[in-house]
Amino acid sequence: MNRGYTRADSALGFSALPGTAGRAVRLVVYTLIVFVFAGPLVAVMVGSVSRVPDPSGLSLIPTDFTLENFSAAIERDVLLYLLNSFVVVGGGLALQILVSISAAYALARKKFPGMRLVLLLILSTMMLPEEILAIPLSLVLSDVPVVHVNLIGSLVGMIVPVGAWGFSILVMAEFMKEIPMELEEAARIDGAGDLRIFWSIVLPLCKPALGVIAIFGFTMIWDQYMLPLLVAQDASQFTLPLALRTLRHDEQVGTGALLAAALLAMLPSVLMFLAMQRQFVKGLTAGGVKG
């Protein structure tokens, strides 16, 4: 590959050896992309550490630096909302990974009656918008079948519904299908059972896929708005994305404090991606390498 020719150049269709005009066009396109995607994030970061009298005072350049916005946000119980979000995303992601790898192993490595129907049902869960599922989900959470427990008004009610996600199951199942069956057959000859094969052979080879579902699962759960809105009964149960709506309409909360809370809501997703980006890229490129 030509030096200086990046994957972004290739994705955008730029020539590997651009002339002066080509370089100028490339510079303009990249500047616009950075401005569109990074501009709002930079505005929130700058506004969270600046004295911003109103939304019209937002700027990309820091002015009148202050940390009082964070103090004001903390006084409005932002740390409690942040803790609730961490509890929900921690429990939900752990449950989602457990369900995904178990269901994917059965779908990818086993054959059983009704497997196509199960796949169809999993796919159908991805096609229905959460607004349509809101009322049925609310009824189920108010009286969980079989155990007859009311999960409305508890963080558990926000964790259980996100524990199974069709996207994570399908991604993991497709990745497991690429693992050679010969490895499993050799392990069985050596006397290994299903659990040992799953834990010692299949799961370690699925680390890239785990990185993918961890990032997407974390972001999906962290950004949940409708589910906490259905489950929470009072402000002490709010997650941070839901609490931002309340802070937005609180006249006593200034623009700077609102931006500080918004920055705290964004940071975990960014840090999660930075921590898992190597596994994420491996997981996305694994199919192409095998193909």
Long-range contacts (C-beta under 8 A, 24 or more apart in sequence): 41-266, 44-259, 44-262, 44-263, 44-266, 45-263, 47-255, 47-256, 47-259, 48-256, 48-259, 48-260, 48-262, 48-263, 49-260, 50-256, 51-256, 52-254, 52-255, 52-256, 52-259, 53-254, 53-255, 54-255, 55-255, 57-255, 58-255, 66-256, 68-256, 69-254, 69-256, 69-257, 69-259, 69-260, 70-257, 70-260, 72-253, 72-254, 72-256, 72-257, 72-260, 73-247, 73-253, 73-257, 73-258, 73-260, 73-261, 73-264, 76-247, 76-250, 76-253, 76-257, 76-261, 77-235, 77-243, 78-240, 78-243, 78-247, 78-260, 78-261, 78-264, 80-236, 81-238, 81-239, 81-240, 81-242, 81-243, 82-240, 82-264, 82-265, 84-155, 84-237, 84-238, 84-239, 84-240, 85-222, 85-239, 85-240, 85-241, 85-265, 85-268, 86-268, 87-155, 87-159, 88-155, 88-158, 88-159, 88-162, 88-221, 88-224, 88-228, 88-239, 89-218, 89-221, 89-222, 89-268, 91-155, 91-156, 91-159, 92-158, 92-159, 92-162, 92-163, 92-217, 92-221, 93-214, 93-217, 93-218, 93-221, 95-159, 95-160, 95-162, 95-163, 96-162, 96-163, 96-164, 96-165, 96-168, 96-213, 96-217, 96-221, 97-168, 97-210, 97-213, 97-214, 97-217, 98-163, 99-163, 99-164, 99-168, 99-169, 100-164, 100-165, 100-168, 100-169, 100-171, 100-172, 100-213, 101-172, 101-203, 101-206, 101-210, 103-164, 103-169, 103-172, 103-173, 104-169, 104-170, 104-172, 104-173, 104-175, 104-176, 105-176, 105-198, 105-202, 107-169, 107-173, 108-172, 108-173, 108-174, 108-176, 108-177, 109-176, 109-181, 109-184, 109-202, 122-166, 122-169, 122-170, 123-166, 123-170, 125-166, 126-166, 126-167, 130-226, 130-227, 131-226, 134-226, 134-230, 137-161, 137-227, 137-230, 138-230, 141-230, 141-231, 151-231, 152-230, 152-231, 152-233, 153-231, 153-232, 153-233, 153-234, 153-237, 154-231, 154-237, 155-237, 157-231, 158-224, 158-227, 158-228, 158-231, 158-232, 158-239, 161-227, 162-217, 162-220, 162-221, 162-224, 162-227, 165-217, 165-220, 167-213, 167-216, 167-220, 168-213, 168-216, 168-217, 171-209, 171-212, 171-213, 171-216, 171-283, 172-206, 172-209, 172-210, 172-213, 174-287, 175-206, 175-208, 175-209, 175-283, 175-286, 176-202, 176-206, 176-209, 178-286, 178-287, 178-290, 179-205, 179-206, 207-279, 207-282, 208-279, 208-280, 208-282, 208-283, 208-286, 209-283, 209-286, 210-279, 210-283, 211-276, 211-278, 211-279, 211-280, 211-282, 211-283, 212-279, 212-280, 212-283, 212-284, 214-272, 214-276, 214-279, 215-272, 215-273, 215-276, 215-280, 218-268, 218-269, 218-272, 219-269, 219-272, 222-268, 222-269, 223-269, 240-264, 240-265, 241-265
